[in-house]
């Protein structure tokens, strides 16, 4: 399996068909799925028939965008996943950042560490001009990760969720960082 990148504590590697069980376990935690499906787990059939083929399709399309398994560098333990990919129907110049971690790894800064690394990776692609991320307005933990990654709140909106989720009446938020802002925030830049 191909490694995309390593951070001080994480390895982000390509998914394989053998990773379906890891995703089932991750999505079986109602707290992990709270802001996605109101706690309803994702079925093994959905993961093996839809998710894994889509993830593998990104890997076949090229090295820049996709979904990656996040493992601890020290033990190889599955921590969750990250993605950086254009949303369907949107330009590749403005990919979406996303992440989902096992609850055992919450509060350790791993989401921020992985997200920052993917933002850096994204802006290594010359055509990428902006990276964005979305979450429910009430998902304060995810919003904090975006803010720690120097992403700015750019809009509130109302998403069309397929299931009712507590707090969805408050809408959703989009955060983003442009290439110019990313360059300005880098150590040694005149904007830092």
Secondary structure, DSSP 8 states (H G I E B T S, - for coil): --EEEE-SSEEEEE--GGGHHHHHHHHT-TTTTHHHHTT----HHHIIIIIHHHHHHHHHH-SSSEEEEEEETTT--EEEEEEEE--TTS-GGG-EEEEEE-GGGTTSSHHHHHHHHHHHHHHTSTT--EEEEEEETT-HHHHHHHHHTT-EEEEEE----SS--TTGGG-EEEEEEEHHHHHHHSTTSTT-
